[in-house]
Amino acid sequence: MQQSYSGIAKSFHWVIVVLIALMLYGGWTAEDLPRDERLTVMQLHAGIGLIILILMASRLAWRIGHPAPALPADLPRWQVIASKATHHGLYFFVILQPLLGLLLTTTSKGNLKPFGLFGLQIAPNAPLHNLGETLHAINAYLIATLIGLHIVAALYHHFVRRDNVLKRMLPFVKA
């Protein structure tokens, strides 16, 4: 039975972790920047969002063909359910976030260009744009909450249960 995640699964996980951390920080602090800097940050934000969407779609495709290692057999049922709900929620909301970002970009009155390369504005629509902004912000908090739960659970497994659940996703570690 597989005890550890593959190198590819670990790479997807940790690259996406770093990108999401940058996105949450940038999204929550961009409003405090001067207008010119904010535009630069938001173009970077939009570009990284598209990369996350591609990585998450690739990760999901990989995961379908390469299931996760089994959870410990003695794990209480409620923890198995919580684990699955958290993981499914992370996949869903992290994939949803750049889609909501695309909604913002395509309905914006300005022409935001991911990485400053190409415009994605299709049809400026203030009400739809405003709804997208609200949903994008709420979704960011949902993602942050799920990440917090995920981290607490990983630390619980490592320090309280003393099992290999955390170790099996750590880079350069075989569980």
C-alpha positions, 0 to 999 in steps of 0.5 A: 500500500502506498504510504507517501505521495508521489514527487509529482503530487508533492510538487503540485501541492507545494508550488500551489501553496506558495502561489496561493500564499502570494495571492492571498497576501497580494489580494488583501494588501493591494488596495493599500498601494498607490494606483500605479503599483496596484495596477502592476500587482493586480496584473501579476495577481491575474497572471498567477491566478491563471497559472493556479487554475492550470496547475489545479486542473492538472493536479486534479487530473493527476489525482484522479489517476493517482489516488491519495495514500490511505488515511490511518485505519484507526482514524475516527469516522468524523475525522475521515469525513472532515479530511475529505470535506476539507480536501474537496473544499480546497480543490473546489474553492481554489479552482473557483477563485481564478474563475471568479477572477476571470469574471472580474477581469472580463466584466471590468471597465478597465482592461487588466492584462495578466502579466501585462501581456494580453487583455481579457476584458470582454463585456464591461458590466458593473453589476456583474463585476461588483457581484464577482468582486464580492464572491471573489473576496468571500471565496478568498476567506473560505480558502484561508479558513480551509487552509487553516483547518488543513494546517491544524489537522496536519499538526494534530497528526504530527504532534498529537497522533504521531502518525505519518500523515504530515510526513507523507506530503513533506518534500524529500521525506518518505513516510 
